[in-house]
Structures are given as C-alpha cells and as structure tokens.
Amino acid sequence: MLTSANPVTADDLRGQVRDFLAAHDHTAMDRLDFLRARFDAGLAWVHYPAGLGGQGLSRALQQVVDVEFAAAGAPTNKPERNGIGLGMAAPTILAYGSTEQKQRWLRPLWTGEEIWCQLFSEPGAGSDLAGLATRAVPSADHWTVNGQKVWTSSAHISRRALLVTRTDPDVPKHKGMTYFAVDMTAPGVEVRPLRQLTGEAEFNEVFLSDVVIPDADRIGAVGAGWQVATATLMNERVAIGGGAAPREGGMIGSAASTWREHPELRTPGLQDRLLRLWADSEVARLAGARLRQQLAAGEPGPEGSAAKLVFARLNQEISEFEVELAGAAGLRYADWTMRRPDGANFYGRDPGYRFLRSKGNSIEGGTSEILRNIIAERVLGLPPEIRVDKDVPWKDLPR
Amino acid sequence: MTVVGEAKQQAERKQPAAAAASLPDLLYSEAESQLRAAVRALLTDRAGWREVLARTETPQSYDTGLWHALAADVGCAGLLVPEDLGGAGASYREAAVVAEELGRAVAPVPYLGSAVVATTALLSAGERLLLPDVASGAFTAALAVPFAAGPPGRPAPAVRIGAARDGDPAGTSRLTGTVAGVADALPADVLLVPADGVPFGLYAVAAGEAGYSAAPVVSLDATRQLADLTFDDVPARQIAAGDAADAAIAAALTAGAVIIASEQLGLAERCLEMTVGYVKERRQFARPVGSFQAIKHRLADLWVGVTQARAAARYAAACLAAGDPDTPVAVALAKAACSDIAVKAGQETVQLHGGIGFTWEHPAHLYLKRAKADSIAFGTADAHRASLARLADLPAPAQAG
C-alpha cells in the first residue's frame, strides 16, 4: 500500500520508465541485457523489494509500468512461458528463500532465462499430496533424492523446479517433508512426456534417481516442507487479476458463433441447452468481475474457490454441447499425433479437443471433489473429513 | 432523518468504484450495508418465523403493522421516490438490498408490490398526486396484473373501460372486469389497473370504491397471499394512456423481476445458513450429519450457486439504477439465476433437515413455498432465458415444414 512514507506515485513510475528507456535503447540492445537492466532498475515487479527487481510498492502499480513498456514496444519477459516460475516459484522464494537464494534465483527467473516447473504430485500422491514418497536423504552438505513426480507442466523446458520430498518417514506425513529447488540439468533427472487423452503431451513425468541437491538449495527449514508447499499452492489463486473478460470471451463464444453461422445445426433441445450455458457463462463472468472488485477494494472473499468449480463445469458442458452441435463433424478429430505443446490452448482448436481437454479442468489444480471439501470446511465451517492418517508415522500408513 | 436519508447522503459521498472493466460496482456500499442492518434489526424483532407462520393461518395474512414500521420508520416505502415528492431519492441498488432482507425473513409485507412495482409504474407515468402518500407509507399501492406476468410483453388486460355515469367528477372512467392472482393487492389502498378501450390506459382505483373487491386466494406462498380482483363499473382516474401506459407497465414488471431476484438471493442465503447450522448440530451415527461428504458437497454446491446468483442480482440492480442499455440482458440473467438457486436452496433445506424439514412446525416449508412462487412470479427462469435468444442473438431453429 502507498503511505506517506512511500510516496512513489503512478506518475513517478511513468517518469522512471521514460528515464530508463532513454538510457537503454531496446532496439539496439541485446534482449536479455535489456531485461536484466530493467530488473536492476526496480522496474520488473514493483511490489517486490528493492534490490530484487522491485521497489516495495503496491502490486496495483505494476500495471502502470507494464503499460509504459508495452507502449514503447520494449521486449517482454514472455510471462506466458514461465507461468509457474512467476506465479508460484517467485513468491515462494521471496517468502521462504534465504537472501542468497533470492539474489541467485529471482533475476534469471524474471527475465525468463530460467524457466521453473513444479515437482509436487506423484503417482501415489494426487489429492493426498502430503502422502508423497519421494525420499531425500541428507549427507554432509547435500541431499540425495530418489522418486517419481508426475503431471509436471514445462518440465522439458525448465532449468529449475520446486520440489517437495519426504525427509523423515518416522513422523506423521505433514511433519516429515522438506522443500528444495532442484537443478533440472543435474545428473539423475529424467523427463519423459506424459501423453494425455487428447493425444498430446502437455505434461511430463519426472524421474529422480540419486539426484544430488546441495543443502544451499533447500527452501525453508528441514521438516517445514508442507508449510512452504501450502504457500506455493495458495499463490496459484492470486493469479486472478488483469481485466475482466468480455462477454462471450470464454468457451461459450465459439459455441455461440457456431450456432449463429450454422442454422442447419439448430434444434429446440440444443437451443434450450445453449441459452442455459450462455446465461451461466455470463453470470460466471459477472461473478469473476465481482471477485476482482472485492480484491481491489481490499475485501478478498472466499469466492475464488467457487470460480474454479464453475469454470470446470461450464467448460465441460459447453464443449460437450459443441461436439453434439457439430453433428457428423463431431465424429472427426483433428490429430492424434503425439506432440508437445507449450500449454493448453482451448481456442483455435476443434470442439473435440476442447471436449477432451476440459475433462482435466475438474482434476488439475485440485479436483472438484477436494474443492467442495475445502468450501464446506473453510467457508461453511462444516466438520473436517475423518483423518485416520493424521497421527500415524508416514512409514506405517497402509499403501 | 430516516436511516435511508442518511444512507443516501453517504452514498453521494462515496467515490465511484474503480471500474476495472466497464462493469458497474457489484459490491455493497457502506450506505447499503447500513440500510440492510436497519431492515434486519426490525425484521429480527418483529418477523421471526414463528410469527410469520402463525400469521399465514389468520385472515390478516399481511402484517400491516410491520409494513408501516418498515415503510415509514425505516423509510423503505419511498426509496425510489425523488426527494421533492417526499421519498428518499435512492435507487434500485438500495431497493434490492431491502428485498434481500425481506427474502431472508419471508416477511409478509407488500414492499415489492407497493414500493417497487406500483411506484415504478407511477414514476414512469409521471404521476405526482399519489407518489407522496405512497412514499410516506400512508397509501399502499398495487399494480393489478397477475403475479406470474413476465416476458414476453405485458399481459392482455381483462378489464374494460366504460363511460362515466351522470354525476361522476370530470375525468372519471368506469372499469369492469377481473384480474386473477395479483400479489400485494389485499393490503392495497389504491390499485393501478391496466384497462382496454380506446386508448388502452393505466387507471387508478381506490380500494374503498363500491364495485371493487379483492377475494383472497389460497396461495402456494401464504406469506404473500394473492387475490382475485373484481371491478364492477368502478370509478377510476386515468394516469397514463397508450404508449405511456405500456411503458409504465413494462417498467414496473422489469423492476419487479430485478428486485424479486434479490429477494430470491436473500432467501437462498438464509436457507443455506439455516441448513449449515442444522447439519452441524444434528447427530446421527454418533457424528454431526454435516461431517458426511454427501452433505458437505451438496452445501458447497449451494454456496457456489449463491455466489454466482449474487453477482447476477447486483448487476441487474446496478444496470436498472443507471438506466444501462444492458438492462434487458441483466434482468434475464438475474431472474433466471436467482429463481433456480432459490428453489434449489428451498429444496435442499427440506431434504437436509430430514424429517423435521418436512413438518409444518419447521420454517423450511415457508422458504420452499416462497421460493417456488417467486420462481413463477415476473416470468419463470425458462421464460427469461428464452428472451436471451433475441437479446443475445441465439435464434431458434427454423420451423419445420
């Protein structure tokens, strides 16, 4: 927040950007040198501390800086390529990393020189993340890690990863974990594509075999891994922001366009479904806008957890509708060839892809069932699930 | 100064919310929250569900004492009326907040019919004689159209205009006909009656006139008892004619749909609270039933639905208050979303209370019945979604053959 002790205004920031651009001609400079200089000038993320790419200002002021740089046609750090790095790794490092770690990791993370990924889920630990089994065993000044991680986006292009491991099997599961940053180029790290039901591999499996991690790359205390991992996952939700989507800006837009362009596909039953989906999508858009207004007014509510449930349901129902609307064309699929896209791209693909990819929306980032538990317990205050594993040493849990 | 008057002044001081997109402020202002607190305090004191239930079994199904306290003391009757006509000069945003509270209490008062629907008709018609008394709560007014009237278009009037009798004051017409299933007409002092003739018009009829009668209907929702109205050569005064009358009725029905959506929202929210409270206390199998995931997930889904409906209700109230061109879409979205969630909430309240929820002695049925009746009032969810076919350009299939 801006206070009298911290009088930098939006206009001041615009001036800083202009001065920076006058001193750094992006058309004549190496792109990375330009971005590094921007970081060093405190114009990378203004809400970060001075010396770490920011100036300790309000997060809301970042937009002012981004707009100025964009207007000048300056190169960006391509944030879409490093979503986990910027959205989850950076705030975790800032909150729990040592001074040395912040100095070492944040600049190349922000410039995009080092892409980060997240090694959390395991084949045996999905919704029950705290049950994870990847072991880290300490030696003098390093740890040796063995295990398997799964559903890792961007692992094949990442330089570093956030990693949660089991370091003490003799205590209950939440207590025996430790958090690290791991160098994805270290010996023993193997990345394999994980082909999903769409035919392509957005995700990876990551096998860790005797991977050595220096103790200097541990984030947080030994045994505090769950606390740090929870903070990382909380940051997944802060990603809301930016402007509201326009009407028909989501998946409903392509369904509505098809409806308008193809009168021959219309039936009364489909129209009834479309009107319902259109209304629900528009109401969900308004609820998202209301959530942003709450955040902007400094009264964050728990409504964010509703948004993901609604988004998953609507994406699934709209894409089911679209495939049916397509009729005979819905029997065709563009391409089953195994490919490695940078991420999920719902738009500009055929309805069949959307139908299949949206099935993941109610699983990834917390299943809809777990989200309902969270809402019931944290928002409504209903009794927690009965936990038979809470006070049992991890090694004694049935599995 | 009434609470509403103070709230209004504060509202004027409040900075407009940062419009991130071009959407209006969907939150509640400080002034709106104060108005809510005043209404809730009155209802908590005077409209507990036991009193509401008991009243449904008496001939006086409307609580006129409560209505006068709400209308005059809190200032709710004149919310929409400009200050120079004795009102509070507030907007549909504030009117919607009052409706949320009345929905929470299933309160048997003619707020919706008088302070919202009839008042909007009078404002649209530019009628200034009646408004000061309606705003002060001295008169209660009702628009004589069926409660179920919604899109598309206004209902065809069943009342006809006849000639004045000898000795009638100048400007008098005589109305004859019936209107079935009118809400908030039983306690009304003045009826606003759409009547056919040349031209079509909107007429004011005093409830005390000979030839007028309002027969109470045994209503699904006994907390808002309907009436069948009969006009038998009743003297009436024209307050709008032709297009102006059509516009007044359309504006009134639009306002009714918007404000009842907020009533449905408040009702749903109260049902959720009541049910969450109950499943925390009620024990079976030596556990609170609210610890079973089958119950938790249903209530989580209900909460999600309420968060969505709230955005729709606030958007519709804000659009109507600002005269936004998107108002027709906003009305359809709000009435559809809030109708569905209120009925779902009423049904979940009965089911998740188990046996006690199925009894007469528990308030669940009051909410279920109000929710179902509200879902039909001012057009069903389906009717409002159907209007989106035109508004959002999602046309129907061509007729076969």
Chai-1 contact restraints between the chains, C-beta under 6 A:
chainA,res_idxA,chainB,res_idxB,connection_type,confidence,min_distance_angstrom,max_distance_angstrom,comment,restraint_id
A,G243,B,A20,contact,1.0,0.0,6.0,A-B,restraint_1
A,G243,B,A21,contact,1.0,0.0,6.0,A-B,restraint_2
A,A244,B,A21,contact,1.0,0.0,6.0,A-B,restraint_3
A,W259,B,L394,contact,1.0,0.0,6.0,A-B,restraint_4
A,R266,B,P397,contact,1.0,0.0,6.0,A-B,restraint_5
A,T267,B,P397,contact,1.0,0.0,6.0,A-B,restraint_6
A,Q271,B,A396,contact,1.0,0.0,6.0,A-B,restraint_7
A,L274,B,L394,contact,1.0,0.0,6.0,A-B,restraint_8
A,L275,B,R385,contact,1.0,0.0,6.0,A-B,restraint_9
A,L275,B,L388,contact,1.0,0.0,6.0,A-B,restraint_10
A,W278,B,A392,contact,1.0,0.0,6.0,A-B,restraint_11
A,A279,B,L333,contact,1.0,0.0,6.0,A-B,restraint_12
A,A279,B,A336,contact,1.0,0.0,6.0,A-B,restraint_13
A,A279,B,R385,contact,1.0,0.0,6.0,A-B,restraint_14
A,E282,B,L333,contact,1.0,0.0,6.0,A-B,restraint_15
A,V283,B,Q308,contact,1.0,0.0,6.0,A-B,restraint_16
A,V283,B,A312,contact,1.0,0.0,6.0,A-B,restraint_17
A,V283,B,L333,contact,1.0,0.0,6.0,A-B,restraint_18
A,V283,B,A337,contact,1.0,0.0,6.0,A-B,restraint_19
A,L286,B,A311,contact,1.0,0.0,6.0,A-B,restraint_20
A,L286,B,A312,contact,1.0,0.0,6.0,A-B,restraint_21
A,L286,B,Y315,contact,1.0,0.0,6.0,A-B,restraint_22
A,A287,B,T307,contact,1.0,0.0,6.0,A-B,restraint_23
A,A287,B,Q308,contact,1.0,0.0,6.0,A-B,restraint_24
A,A287,B,A311,contact,1.0,0.0,6.0,A-B,restraint_25
A,A289,B,L23,contact,1.0,0.0,6.0,A-B,restraint_26
A,R290,B,L26,contact,1.0,0.0,6.0,A-B,restraint_27
A,R290,B,A311,contact,1.0,0.0,6.0,A-B,restraint_28
A,R292,B,A20,contact,1.0,0.0,6.0,A-B,restraint_29
A,Q293,B,L26,contact,1.0,0.0,6.0,A-B,restraint_30
A,Q293,B,L27,contact,1.0,0.0,6.0,A-B,restraint_31
A,A296,B,A18,contact,1.0,0.0,6.0,A-B,restraint_32
A,E303,B,T307,contact,1.0,0.0,6.0,A-B,restraint_33
A,A306,B,V304,contact,1.0,0.0,6.0,A-B,restraint_34
A,A306,B,T307,contact,1.0,0.0,6.0,A-B,restraint_35
A,L309,B,V304,contact,1.0,0.0,6.0,A-B,restraint_36
A,R372,B,H297,contact,1.0,0.0,6.0,A-B,restraint_37
A,R372,B,A300,contact,1.0,0.0,6.0,A-B,restraint_38
A,I375,B,A300,contact,1.0,0.0,6.0,A-B,restraint_39
A,I375,B,W303,contact,1.0,0.0,6.0,A-B,restraint_40
A,A376,B,K296,contact,1.0,0.0,6.0,A-B,restraint_41
A,A376,B,L299,contact,1.0,0.0,6.0,A-B,restraint_42
A,A376,B,A300,contact,1.0,0.0,6.0,A-B,restraint_43
A,L380,B,V276,contact,1.0,0.0,6.0,A-B,restraint_44
A,L380,B,L299,contact,1.0,0.0,6.0,A-B,restraint_45
A,L382,B,G290,contact,1.0,0.0,6.0,A-B,restraint_46
A,L382,B,K296,contact,1.0,0.0,6.0,A-B,restraint_47
A,P383,B,P288,contact,1.0,0.0,6.0,A-B,restraint_48
A,P383,B,G290,contact,1.0,0.0,6.0,A-B,restraint_49
A,P383,B,S291,contact,1.0,0.0,6.0,A-B,restraint_50
